[in-house]
Amino acid sequence: MQNPDKSSFAFVMYPEYTPMMETHRAAEDLKDQVGIKTAFVVANYLLPEEYGNNAFFANRRDQQQQYLGEIKDRFETPMMLAPLRQDEPIDLDELSAFGDAVTGLDALGEQVTEVPQQ
């Protein structure tokens, strides 16, 4: 895990204060104690605009946006955004499709057929 040419490490967190702070501390400890740098972070369970058309959910979306800004400032690494889903991806096809959507690979379509091996 210490060779960035062979592996990478990512943290997944909710865009909320406590998970953000715990993740930041864990990333710093991992880097300082083991020498593993965080390759990217994922903000998970982002509320879609069309979800919950009321003041409560509007407030939660605003809070999430605030914490996304703080995550961006606190972590010196790329951030991916994972929206809240009605169900969880449970098999390989669903996980692959979700991963492609989060990373933006689904937008490439047929252009990417395999990942080159090193």
URRA-V923740 format. One line per field, one symbol per residue. psi: psi as a letter, one per 30 degrees, with the letter a starting at -180 (. if undefined). A space follows every 50 residues. Layout:
psi = ???
//
This chain:
psi = ffjfffllkkkklkileeeeeeeeeeeeeeeeffgkkkellkjlhkklef kiileeeeeeeeeeeeeeeeeeeekillklkjlklflkkfleeeeeeeee eefgffffbffjflkkk.
//
